[in-house]
Each structure stands twice: as C-alpha cells, then as structure tokens.
Amino acid sequence: MTTPLVFIGLPEVGYIVGIAVILFGCKAVSQNPFISKKQKLLWMLTIVVLNWVGLLWYYYIYYIRNKEEE
C-alpha cells in the first residue's frame, strides 16, 4: 500500500510564509537587548503592517487578477 502524495499550492505556501515572517520577526525583535521597548513596539508594528500589505498584494495576484483573466 502506498501513501498518497499531498501537494500544497503556491498561494497556501505564501500564507504560511507570511505567518512565519510575523512570528519569527516579532520574536527576533522582542529578544533584541539593544533597543528600547518603544522601538520594539514600532518594529513589530512595522513587521505586521508590511506583512499585511504583502499578503493583500499576494491575494490580489493569485486570486483576483487570475479571476479577471478568465
């Protein structure tokens, strides 16, 4: 008996990478001893906002633009 191969699509990989960037980025910033708490908060906010913009752009490219081309 063989096990079935499970393939993951490119859009799903993009979401996984986006979430990983938020998690690891915020963790790295929070562990940096050389910046103040205010700077840490600003860096974390920047990571989340830029990642949100990136995910929206990614969603547009793979879902909305492809739907318009059909």
KENUDO-115181 format. One record per atom (N, C-alpha, C, CB): residue number from 0; x, y, z. Coordinates in Angstrom, 2 decimals. Last residue first. Glycine has a CB too. Layout:
! KENUDO-115181
<timi><resi>NUM</resi><X>X</X><Y>Y</Y><Z>Z</Z></timi>
...
This chain:
! KENUDO-115181
<timi><resi>69</resi><X>-9.75</X><Y>35.21</Y><Z>-16.66</Z></timi>
<timi><resi>69</resi><X>-10.56</X><Y>34.10</Y><Z>-17.17</Z></timi>
<timi><resi>69</resi><X>-11.69</X><Y>34.54</Y><Z>-18.04</Z></timi>
<timi><resi>69</resi><X>-11.10</X><Y>33.30</Y><Z>-16.05</Z></timi>
<timi><resi>68</resi><X>-8.62</X><Y>37.45</Y><Z>-15.57</Z></timi>
<timi><resi>68</resi><X>-8.07</X><Y>36.96</Y><Z>-16.84</Z></timi>
<timi><resi>68</resi><X>-8.93</X><Y>35.85</Y><Z>-17.45</Z></timi>
<timi><resi>68</resi><X>-6.66</X><Y>36.45</Y><Z>-16.63</Z></timi>
<timi><resi>67</resi><X>-9.89</X><Y>37.76</Y><Z>-13.13</Z></timi>
<timi><resi>67</resi><X>-10.16</X><Y>38.75</Y><Z>-14.18</Z></timi>
<timi><resi>67</resi><X>-9.69</X><Y>38.25</Y><Z>-15.54</Z></timi>
<timi><resi>67</resi><X>-9.48</X><Y>40.07</Y><Z>-13.84</Z></timi>
<timi><resi>66</resi><X>-8.74</X><Y>35.70</Y><Z>-11.69</Z></timi>
<timi><resi>66</resi><X>-10.17</X><Y>35.63</Y><Z>-11.97</Z></timi>
<timi><resi>66</resi><X>-10.55</X><Y>36.60</Y><Z>-13.09</Z></timi>
<timi><resi>66</resi><X>-10.99</X><Y>35.95</Y><Z>-10.70</Z></timi>
<timi><resi>65</resi><X>-6.14</X><Y>36.60</Y><Z>-11.44</Z></timi>
<timi><resi>65</resi><X>-6.38</X><Y>35.39</Y><Z>-12.22</Z></timi>
<timi><resi>65</resi><X>-7.86</X><Y>35.25</Y><Z>-12.57</Z></timi>
<timi><resi>65</resi><X>-5.91</X><Y>34.16</Y><Z>-11.45</Z></timi>
<timi><resi>64</resi><X>-6.59</X><Y>38.79</Y><Z>-9.76</Z></timi>
<timi><resi>64</resi><X>-6.09</X><Y>39.01</Y><Z>-11.11</Z></timi>
<timi><resi>64</resi><X>-6.31</X><Y>37.78</Y><Z>-11.98</Z></timi>
<timi><resi>64</resi><X>-4.61</X><Y>39.38</Y><Z>-11.08</Z></timi>
<timi><resi>63</resi><X>-7.56</X><Y>37.47</Y><Z>-7.42</Z></timi>
<timi><resi>63</resi><X>-8.38</X><Y>38.46</Y><Z>-8.12</Z></timi>
<timi><resi>63</resi><X>-7.90</X><Y>38.65</Y><Z>-9.56</Z></timi>
<timi><resi>63</resi><X>-8.34</X><Y>39.80</Y><Z>-7.37</Z></timi>
<timi><resi>62</resi><X>-5.51</X><Y>35.49</Y><Z>-6.79</Z></timi>
<timi><resi>62</resi><X>-6.94</X><Y>35.21</Y><Z>-6.81</Z></timi>
<timi><resi>62</resi><X>-7.72</X><Y>36.20</Y><Z>-7.67</Z></timi>
<timi><resi>62</resi><X>-7.48</X><Y>35.23</Y><Z>-5.40</Z></timi>
<timi><resi>61</resi><X>-2.83</X><Y>36.28</Y><Z>-6.98</Z></timi>
<timi><resi>61</resi><X>-3.19</X><Y>34.89</Y><Z>-7.23</Z></timi>
<timi><resi>61</resi><X>-4.68</X><Y>34.62</Y><Z>-7.30</Z></timi>
<timi><resi>61</resi><X>-2.60</X><Y>34.04</Y><Z>-6.18</Z></timi>
<timi><resi>60</resi><X>-2.78</X><Y>39.11</Y><Z>-6.57</Z></timi>
<timi><resi>60</resi><X>-2.08</X><Y>38.49</Y><Z>-7.70</Z></timi>
<timi><resi>60</resi><X>-2.64</X><Y>37.10</Y><Z>-8.00</Z></timi>
<timi><resi>60</resi><X>-0.57</X><Y>38.39</Y><Z>-7.40</Z></timi>
<timi><resi>59</resi><X>-4.26</X><Y>39.46</Y><Z>-4.16</Z></timi>
<timi><resi>59</resi><X>-4.69</X><Y>40.10</Y><Z>-5.41</Z></timi>
<timi><resi>59</resi><X>-4.07</X><Y>39.39</Y><Z>-6.61</Z></timi>
<timi><resi>59</resi><X>-4.30</X><Y>41.59</Y><Z>-5.42</Z></timi>
<timi><resi>58</resi><X>-2.66</X><Y>38.03</Y><Z>-2.35</Z></timi>
<timi><resi>58</resi><X>-4.04</X><Y>37.61</Y><Z>-2.59</Z></timi>
<timi><resi>58</resi><X>-4.55</X><Y>38.19</Y><Z>-3.91</Z></timi>
<timi><resi>58</resi><X>-4.95</X><Y>38.04</Y><Z>-1.42</Z></timi>
<timi><resi>57</resi><X>-0.37</X><Y>39.67</Y><Z>-2.46</Z></timi>
<timi><resi>57</resi><X>-0.29</X><Y>38.26</Y><Z>-2.85</Z></timi>
<timi><resi>57</resi><X>-1.68</X><Y>37.72</Y><Z>-3.19</Z></timi>
<timi><resi>57</resi><X>0.36</X><Y>37.42</Y><Z>-1.73</Z></timi>
<timi><resi>56</resi><X>-1.42</X><Y>41.99</Y><Z>-1.35</Z></timi>
<timi><resi>56</resi><X>-0.91</X><Y>42.02</Y><Z>-2.72</Z></timi>
<timi><resi>56</resi><X>-0.84</X><Y>40.59</Y><Z>-3.28</Z></timi>
<timi><resi>56</resi><X>0.49</X><Y>42.70</Y><Z>-2.76</Z></timi>
<timi><resi>55</resi><X>-2.00</X><Y>41.02</Y><Z>1.21</Z></timi>
<timi><resi>55</resi><X>-3.07</X><Y>41.55</Y><Z>0.37</Z></timi>
<timi><resi>55</resi><X>-2.65</X><Y>41.58</Y><Z>-1.10</Z></timi>
<timi><resi>55</resi><X>-3.47</X><Y>42.96</Y><Z>0.83</Z></timi>
<timi><resi>54</resi><X>0.59</X><Y>40.35</Y><Z>2.06</Z></timi>
<timi><resi>54</resi><X>-0.42</X><Y>39.30</Y><Z>1.91</Z></timi>
<timi><resi>54</resi><X>-1.60</X><Y>39.77</Y><Z>1.07</Z></timi>
<timi><resi>54</resi><X>-0.91</X><Y>38.84</Y><Z>3.28</Z></timi>
<timi><resi>53</resi><X>1.78</X><Y>42.91</Y><Z>2.12</Z></timi>
<timi><resi>53</resi><X>2.30</X><Y>41.86</Y><Z>1.24</Z></timi>
<timi><resi>53</resi><X>1.29</X><Y>40.75</Y><Z>1.02</Z></timi>
<timi><resi>53</resi><X>3.57</X><Y>41.29</Y><Z>1.82</Z></timi>
<timi><resi>52</resi><X>0.26</X><Y>44.15</Y><Z>4.10</Z></timi>
<timi><resi>52</resi><X>0.25</X><Y>44.70</Y><Z>2.74</Z></timi>
<timi><resi>52</resi><X>0.73</X><Y>43.64</Y><Z>1.75</Z></timi>
<timi><resi>52</resi><X>1.14</X><Y>45.98</Y><Z>2.65</Z></timi>
<timi><resi>51</resi><X>1.03</X><Y>42.49</Y><Z>6.23</Z></timi>
<timi><resi>51</resi><X>-0.38</X><Y>42.57</Y><Z>5.84</Z></timi>
<timi><resi>51</resi><X>-0.50</X><Y>43.11</Y><Z>4.42</Z></timi>
<timi><resi>51</resi><X>-1.16</X><Y>43.47</Y><Z>6.83</Z></timi>
<timi><resi>50</resi><X>3.75</X><Y>43.09</Y><Z>6.37</Z></timi>
<timi><resi>50</resi><X>3.34</X><Y>41.74</Y><Z>6.02</Z></timi>
<timi><resi>50</resi><X>1.88</X><Y>41.72</Y><Z>5.58</Z></timi>
<timi><resi>50</resi><X>3.55</X><Y>40.79</Y><Z>7.20</Z></timi>
<timi><resi>49</resi><X>3.62</X><Y>45.75</Y><Z>7.15</Z></timi>
<timi><resi>49</resi><X>4.22</X><Y>45.42</Y><Z>5.85</Z></timi>
<timi><resi>49</resi><X>3.83</X><Y>44.01</Y><Z>5.41</Z></timi>
<timi><resi>49</resi><X>5.74</X><Y>45.54</Y><Z>5.91</Z></timi>
<timi><resi>48</resi><X>2.37</X><Y>45.40</Y><Z>9.69</Z></timi>
<timi><resi>48</resi><X>1.75</X><Y>46.22</Y><Z>8.63</Z></timi>
<timi><resi>48</resi><X>2.31</X><Y>45.85</Y><Z>7.26</Z></timi>
<timi><resi>48</resi><X>1.96</X><Y>47.72</Y><Z>8.90</Z></timi>
<timi><resi>47</resi><X>4.20</X><Y>43.76</Y><Z>11.11</Z></timi>
<timi><resi>47</resi><X>2.82</X><Y>43.33</Y><Z>10.90</Z></timi>
<timi><resi>47</resi><X>2.17</X><Y>44.09</Y><Z>9.75</Z></timi>
<timi><resi>47</resi><X>2.00</X><Y>43.52</Y><Z>12.18</Z></timi>
<timi><resi>46</resi><X>6.55</X><Y>45.33</Y><Z>11.06</Z></timi>
<timi><resi>46</resi><X>6.55</X><Y>43.96</Y><Z>10.52</Z></timi>
<timi><resi>46</resi><X>5.13</X><Y>43.53</Y><Z>10.19</Z></timi>
<timi><resi>46</resi><X>7.19</X><Y>42.97</Y><Z>11.51</Z></timi>
<timi><resi>45</resi><X>5.63</X><Y>47.65</Y><Z>12.40</Z></timi>
<timi><resi>45</resi><X>6.11</X><Y>47.73</Y><Z>11.02</Z></timi>
<timi><resi>45</resi><X>6.09</X><Y>46.35</Y><Z>10.35</Z></timi>
<timi><resi>45</resi><X>7.53</X><Y>48.32</Y><Z>10.97</Z></timi>
<timi><resi>44</resi><X>5.13</X><Y>46.58</Y><Z>14.93</Z></timi>
<timi><resi>44</resi><X>4.03</X><Y>47.16</Y><Z>14.17</Z></timi>
<timi><resi>44</resi><X>4.40</X><Y>47.26</Y><Z>12.69</Z></timi>
<timi><resi>44</resi><X>3.66</X><Y>48.56</Y><Z>14.72</Z></timi>
<timi><resi>43</resi><X>7.76</X><Y>45.92</Y><Z>15.63</Z></timi>
<timi><resi>43</resi><X>6.74</X><Y>44.87</Y><Z>15.50</Z></timi>
<timi><resi>43</resi><X>5.55</X><Y>45.35</Y><Z>14.69</Z></timi>
<timi><resi>43</resi><X>6.29</X><Y>44.39</Y><Z>16.88</Z></timi>
<timi><resi>42</resi><X>8.92</X><Y>48.47</Y><Z>15.67</Z></timi>
<timi><resi>42</resi><X>9.41</X><Y>47.46</Y><Z>14.74</Z></timi>
<timi><resi>42</resi><X>8.38</X><Y>46.36</Y><Z>14.53</Z></timi>
<timi><resi>42</resi><X>10.72</X><Y>46.86</Y><Z>15.24</Z></timi>
<timi><resi>41</resi><X>7.44</X><Y>49.67</Y><Z>17.77</Z></timi>
<timi><resi>41</resi><X>7.38</X><Y>50.23</Y><Z>16.41</Z></timi>
<timi><resi>41</resi><X>7.86</X><Y>49.22</Y><Z>15.36</Z></timi>
<timi><resi>41</resi><X>8.24</X><Y>51.50</Y><Z>16.33</Z></timi>
<timi><resi>40</resi><X>8.21</X><Y>48.00</Y><Z>19.91</Z></timi>
<timi><resi>40</resi><X>6.80</X><Y>48.09</Y><Z>19.51</Z></timi>
<timi><resi>40</resi><X>6.67</X><Y>48.63</Y><Z>18.09</Z></timi>
<timi><resi>40</resi><X>6.03</X><Y>48.98</Y><Z>20.49</Z></timi>
<timi><resi>39</resi><X>10.93</X><Y>48.59</Y><Z>19.98</Z></timi>
<timi><resi>39</resi><X>10.48</X><Y>47.22</Y><Z>19.73</Z></timi>
<timi><resi>39</resi><X>9.04</X><Y>47.22</Y><Z>19.25</Z></timi>
<timi><resi>39</resi><X>10.62</X><Y>46.35</Y><Z>20.99</Z></timi>
<timi><resi>38</resi><X>10.87</X><Y>51.29</Y><Z>20.66</Z></timi>
<timi><resi>38</resi><X>11.40</X><Y>50.89</Y><Z>19.35</Z></timi>
<timi><resi>38</resi><X>10.97</X><Y>49.47</Y><Z>18.99</Z></timi>
<timi><resi>38</resi><X>12.93</X><Y>51.00</Y><Z>19.34</Z></timi>
<timi><resi>37</resi><X>9.83</X><Y>51.02</Y><Z>23.24</Z></timi>
<timi><resi>37</resi><X>9.10</X><Y>51.80</Y><Z>22.25</Z></timi>
<timi><resi>37</resi><X>9.56</X><Y>51.43</Y><Z>20.83</Z></timi>
<timi><resi>37</resi><X>9.29</X><Y>53.32</Y><Z>22.49</Z></timi>
<timi><resi>36</resi><X>11.83</X><Y>49.59</Y><Z>24.53</Z></timi>
<timi><resi>36</resi><X>10.50</X><Y>48.98</Y><Z>24.36</Z></timi>
<timi><resi>36</resi><X>9.68</X><Y>49.71</Y><Z>23.31</Z></timi>
<timi><resi>36</resi><X>9.75</X><Y>48.97</Y><Z>25.69</Z></timi>
<timi><resi>35</resi><X>14.99</X><Y>50.01</Y><Z>22.73</Z></timi>
<timi><resi>35</resi><X>14.04</X><Y>50.27</Y><Z>23.80</Z></timi>
<timi><resi>35</resi><X>12.69</X><Y>49.60</Y><Z>23.51</Z></timi>
<timi><resi>35</resi><X>13.84</X><Y>51.80</Y><Z>23.99</Z></timi>
<timi><resi>34</resi><X>17.60</X><Y>47.71</Y><Z>21.84</Z></timi>
<timi><resi>34</resi><X>16.61</X><Y>48.72</Y><Z>21.50</Z></timi>
<timi><resi>34</resi><X>15.59</X><Y>48.84</Y><Z>22.64</Z></timi>
<timi><resi>34</resi><X>15.89</X><Y>48.38</Y><Z>20.17</Z></timi>
<timi><resi>33</resi><X>19.27</X><Y>45.64</Y><Z>22.56</Z></timi>
<timi><resi>33</resi><X>19.87</X><Y>46.94</Y><Z>22.28</Z></timi>
<timi><resi>33</resi><X>18.87</X><Y>48.03</Y><Z>21.93</Z></timi>
<timi><resi>33</resi><X>20.86</X><Y>46.80</Y><Z>21.18</Z></timi>
<timi><resi>32</resi><X>18.30</X><Y>43.06</Y><Z>22.80</Z></timi>
<timi><resi>32</resi><X>18.51</X><Y>43.84</Y><Z>24.03</Z></timi>
<timi><resi>32</resi><X>18.98</X><Y>45.27</Y><Z>23.80</Z></timi>
<timi><resi>32</resi><X>19.50</X><Y>43.13</Y><Z>24.90</Z></timi>
<timi><resi>31</resi><X>15.82</X><Y>41.42</Y><Z>21.12</Z></timi>
<timi><resi>31</resi><X>16.94</X><Y>42.33</Y><Z>20.89</Z></timi>
<timi><resi>31</resi><X>17.15</X><Y>43.20</Y><Z>22.13</Z></timi>
<timi><resi>31</resi><X>16.70</X><Y>43.20</Y><Z>19.63</Z></timi>
<timi><resi>30</resi><X>13.54</X><Y>39.93</Y><Z>21.36</Z></timi>
<timi><resi>30</resi><X>14.73</X><Y>39.45</Y><Z>22.05</Z></timi>
<timi><resi>30</resi><X>15.95</X><Y>40.35</Y><Z>21.86</Z></timi>
<timi><resi>30</resi><X>15.07</X><Y>38.07</Y><Z>21.58</Z></timi>
<timi><resi>29</resi><X>11.68</X><Y>41.17</Y><Z>19.75</Z></timi>
<timi><resi>29</resi><X>11.44</X><Y>41.17</Y><Z>21.20</Z></timi>
<timi><resi>29</resi><X>12.66</X><Y>40.72</Y><Z>21.98</Z></timi>
<timi><resi>29</resi><X>10.26</X><Y>40.29</Y><Z>21.53</Z></timi>
<timi><resi>28</resi><X>12.71</X><Y>40.61</Y><Z>17.21</Z></timi>
<timi><resi>28</resi><X>12.70</X><Y>41.99</Y><Z>17.70</Z></timi>
<timi><resi>28</resi><X>12.55</X><Y>42.01</Y><Z>19.22</Z></timi>
<timi><resi>28</resi><X>11.56</X><Y>42.81</Y><Z>17.04</Z></timi>
<timi><resi>27</resi><X>12.24</X><Y>37.85</Y><Z>17.09</Z></timi>
<timi><resi>27</resi><X>13.61</X><Y>38.37</Y><Z>16.99</Z></timi>
<timi><resi>27</resi><X>13.68</X><Y>39.79</Y><Z>17.54</Z></timi>
<timi><resi>27</resi><X>14.09</X><Y>38.34</Y><Z>15.53</Z></timi>
<timi><resi>26</resi><X>9.44</X><Y>37.79</Y><Z>17.25</Z></timi>
<timi><resi>26</resi><X>10.24</X><Y>37.11</Y><Z>18.27</Z></timi>
<timi><resi>26</resi><X>11.67</X><Y>37.65</Y><Z>18.27</Z></timi>
<timi><resi>26</resi><X>10.25</X><Y>35.58</Y><Z>18.05</Z></timi>
<timi><resi>25</resi><X>8.75</X><Y>39.12</Y><Z>14.91</Z></timi>
<timi><resi>25</resi><X>8.39</X><Y>39.71</Y><Z>16.20</Z></timi>
<timi><resi>25</resi><X>9.19</X><Y>39.07</Y><Z>17.33</Z></timi>
<timi><resi>25</resi><X>6.88</X><Y>39.54</Y><Z>16.46</Z></timi>
<timi><resi>24</resi><X>9.80</X><Y>37.24</Y><Z>13.04</Z></timi>
<timi><resi>24</resi><X>10.24</X><Y>38.64</Y><Z>13.07</Z></timi>
<timi><resi>24</resi><X>9.95</X><Y>39.30</Y><Z>14.40</Z></timi>
<timi><resi>24</resi><X>9.57</X><Y>39.42</Y><Z>11.97</Z></timi>
<timi><resi>23</resi><X>8.40</X><Y>34.88</Y><Z>13.55</Z></timi>
<timi><resi>23</resi><X>9.84</X><Y>34.93</Y><Z>13.78</Z></timi>
<timi><resi>23</resi><X>10.38</X><Y>36.36</Y><Z>13.83</Z></timi>
<timi><resi>23</resi><X>10.56</X><Y>34.15</Y><Z>12.70</Z></timi>
<timi><resi>22</resi><X>5.69</X><Y>35.76</Y><Z>12.98</Z></timi>
<timi><resi>22</resi><X>6.08</X><Y>35.11</Y><Z>14.23</Z></timi>
<timi><resi>22</resi><X>7.57</X><Y>35.24</Y><Z>14.51</Z></timi>
<timi><resi>22</resi><X>5.70</X><Y>33.65</Y><Z>14.19</Z></timi>
<timi><resi>21</resi><X>5.86</X><Y>36.93</Y><Z>10.38</Z></timi>
<timi><resi>21</resi><X>5.34</X><Y>37.69</Y><Z>11.52</Z></timi>
<timi><resi>21</resi><X>5.82</X><Y>37.07</Y><Z>12.83</Z></timi>
<timi><resi>21</resi><X>3.79</X><Y>37.72</Y><Z>11.49</Z></timi>
<timi><resi>20</resi><X>6.91</X><Y>34.79</Y><Z>8.93</Z></timi>
<timi><resi>20</resi><X>7.64</X><Y>36.05</Y><Z>8.99</Z></timi>
<timi><resi>20</resi><X>7.16</X><Y>36.88</Y><Z>10.18</Z></timi>
<timi><resi>20</resi><X>7.47</X><Y>36.84</Y><Z>7.67</Z></timi>
<timi><resi>19</resi><X>4.85</X><Y>32.92</Y><Z>9.21</Z></timi>
<timi><resi>19</resi><X>6.16</X><Y>32.63</Y><Z>9.78</Z></timi>
<timi><resi>19</resi><X>6.99</X><Y>33.90</Y><Z>9.92</Z></timi>
<timi><resi>19</resi><X>6.91</X><Y>31.60</Y><Z>8.92</Z></timi>
<timi><resi>18</resi><X>2.82</X><Y>34.15</Y><Z>7.74</Z></timi>
<timi><resi>18</resi><X>2.64</X><Y>33.95</Y><Z>9.17</Z></timi>
<timi><resi>18</resi><X>3.98</X><Y>33.68</Y><Z>9.85</Z></timi>
<timi><resi>18</resi><X>1.66</X><Y>32.78</Y><Z>9.43</Z></timi>
<timi><resi>17</resi><X>4.03</X><Y>34.07</Y><Z>5.18</Z></timi>
<timi><resi>17</resi><X>3.63</X><Y>35.33</Y><Z>5.79</Z></timi>
<timi><resi>17</resi><X>3.46</X><Y>35.22</Y><Z>7.29</Z></timi>
<timi><resi>17</resi><X>2.35</X><Y>35.83</Y><Z>5.18</Z></timi>
<timi><resi>16</resi><X>4.30</X><Y>31.31</Y><Z>4.75</Z></timi>
<timi><resi>16</resi><X>5.50</X><Y>32.15</Y><Z>4.85</Z></timi>
<timi><resi>16</resi><X>5.16</X><Y>33.48</Y><Z>5.52</Z></timi>
<timi><resi>16</resi><X>6.11</X><Y>32.39</Y><Z>3.45</Z></timi>
<timi><resi>15</resi><X>1.57</X><Y>30.64</Y><Z>4.60</Z></timi>
<timi><resi>15</resi><X>2.43</X><Y>30.04</Y><Z>5.63</Z></timi>
<timi><resi>15</resi><X>3.68</X><Y>30.87</Y><Z>5.83</Z></timi>
<timi><resi>15</resi><X>2.80</X><Y>28.60</Y><Z>5.24</Z></timi>
<timi><resi>14</resi><X>0.79</X><Y>32.10</Y><Z>2.35</Z></timi>
<timi><resi>14</resi><X>0.18</X><Y>32.38</Y><Z>3.65</Z></timi>
<timi><resi>14</resi><X>1.04</X><Y>31.83</Y><Z>4.78</Z></timi>
<timi><resi>14</resi><X>-1.23</X><Y>31.79</Y><Z>3.72</Z></timi>
<timi><resi>13</resi><X>2.38</X><Y>30.87</Y><Z>0.37</Z></timi>
<timi><resi>13</resi><X>2.52</X><Y>32.29</Y><Z>0.65</Z></timi>
<timi><resi>13</resi><X>1.94</X><Y>32.67</Y><Z>2.00</Z></timi>
<timi><resi>13</resi><X>1.85</X><Y>33.10</Y><Z>-0.43</Z></timi>
<timi><resi>12</resi><X>1.36</X><Y>28.30</Y><Z>0.37</Z></timi>
<timi><resi>12</resi><X>2.74</X><Y>28.49</Y><Z>0.81</Z></timi>
<timi><resi>12</resi><X>2.97</X><Y>29.96</Y><Z>1.16</Z></timi>
<timi><resi>12</resi><X>3.74</X><Y>28.03</Y><Z>-0.29</Z></timi>
<timi><resi>11</resi><X>-1.11</X><Y>28.83</Y><Z>-0.77</Z></timi>
<timi><resi>11</resi><X>-1.05</X><Y>28.39</Y><Z>0.62</Z></timi>
<timi><resi>11</resi><X>0.35</X><Y>28.54</Y><Z>1.19</Z></timi>
<timi><resi>11</resi><X>-1.50</X><Y>26.94</Y><Z>0.73</Z></timi>
<timi><resi>10</resi><X>-0.36</X><Y>29.53</Y><Z>-3.42</Z></timi>
<timi><resi>10</resi><X>-0.98</X><Y>30.52</Y><Z>-2.53</Z></timi>
<timi><resi>10</resi><X>-0.93</X><Y>30.11</Y><Z>-1.06</Z></timi>
<timi><resi>10</resi><X>-2.41</X><Y>30.75</Y><Z>-2.93</Z></timi>
<timi><resi>9</resi><X>0.78</X><Y>27.01</Y><Z>-4.33</Z></timi>
<timi><resi>9</resi><X>1.61</X><Y>28.20</Y><Z>-4.12</Z></timi>
<timi><resi>9</resi><X>0.93</X><Y>29.26</Y><Z>-3.25</Z></timi>
<timi><resi>9</resi><X>1.96</X><Y>28.80</Y><Z>-5.45</Z></timi>
<timi><resi>8</resi><X>-0.53</X><Y>24.09</Y><Z>-2.62</Z></timi>
<timi><resi>8</resi><X>-0.47</X><Y>25.08</Y><Z>-3.68</Z></timi>
<timi><resi>8</resi><X>0.38</X><Y>26.29</Y><Z>-3.31</Z></timi>
<timi><resi>8</resi><X>-1.85</X><Y>25.52</Y><Z>-4.04</Z></timi>
<timi><resi>7</resi><X>0.78</X><Y>20.96</Y><Z>-1.84</Z></timi>
<timi><resi>7</resi><X>0.27</X><Y>22.23</Y><Z>-1.33</Z></timi>
<timi><resi>7</resi><X>0.47</X><Y>23.26</Y><Z>-2.42</Z></timi>
<timi><resi>7</resi><X>0.99</X><Y>22.64</Y><Z>0.01</Z></timi>
<timi><resi>6</resi><X>-0.01</X><Y>17.54</Y><Z>-2.07</Z></timi>
<timi><resi>6</resi><X>0.61</X><Y>18.72</Y><Z>-2.65</Z></timi>
<timi><resi>6</resi><X>-0.03</X><Y>19.96</Y><Z>-2.06</Z></timi>
<timi><resi>6</resi><X>0.49</X><Y>18.71</Y><Z>-4.19</Z></timi>
<timi><resi>5</resi><X>0.67</X><Y>14.47</Y><Z>-0.91</Z></timi>
<timi><resi>5</resi><X>-0.14</X><Y>15.65</Y><Z>-0.61</Z></timi>
<timi><resi>5</resi><X>0.62</X><Y>16.85</Y><Z>-1.15</Z></timi>
<timi><resi>5</resi><X>-0.43</X><Y>15.78</Y><Z>0.94</Z></timi>
<timi><resi>4</resi><X>0.42</X><Y>11.21</Y><Z>-2.13</Z></timi>
<timi><resi>4</resi><X>1.21</X><Y>12.44</Y><Z>-2.04</Z></timi>
<timi><resi>4</resi><X>0.27</X><Y>13.62</Y><Z>-1.80</Z></timi>
<timi><resi>4</resi><X>2.05</X><Y>12.67</Y><Z>-3.33</Z></timi>
<timi><resi>3</resi><X>-0.63</X><Y>8.37</Y><Z>-0.26</Z></timi>
<timi><resi>3</resi><X>-0.87</X><Y>9.40</Y><Z>-1.28</Z></timi>
<timi><resi>3</resi><X>0.00</X><Y>10.63</Y><Z>-1.05</Z></timi>
<timi><resi>3</resi><X>-2.35</X><Y>9.81</Y><Z>-1.29</Z></timi>
<timi><resi>2</resi><X>1.35</X><Y>5.47</Y><Z>0.19</Z></timi>
<timi><resi>2</resi><X>0.71</X><Y>6.64</Y><Z>0.79</Z></timi>
<timi><resi>2</resi><X>0.50</X><Y>7.70</Y><Z>-0.28</Z></timi>
<timi><resi>2</resi><X>1.57</X><Y>7.21</Y><Z>1.96</Z></timi>
<timi><resi>1</resi><X>0.59</X><Y>2.17</Y><Z>-0.90</Z></timi>
<timi><resi>1</resi><X>1.37</X><Y>3.40</Y><Z>-0.98</Z></timi>
<timi><resi>1</resi><X>0.61</X><Y>4.54</Y><Z>-0.33</Z></timi>
<timi><resi>1</resi><X>1.71</X><Y>3.75</Y><Z>-2.46</Z></timi>
<timi><resi>0</resi><X>0.84</X><Y>-1.18</Y><Z>0.00</Z></timi>
<timi><resi>0</resi><X>0.00</X><Y>0.00</Y><Z>0.00</Z></timi>
<timi><resi>0</resi><X>0.89</X><Y>1.24</Y><Z>0.00</Z></timi>
<timi><resi>0</resi><X>-0.96</X><Y>-0.01</Y><Z>1.22</Z></timi>
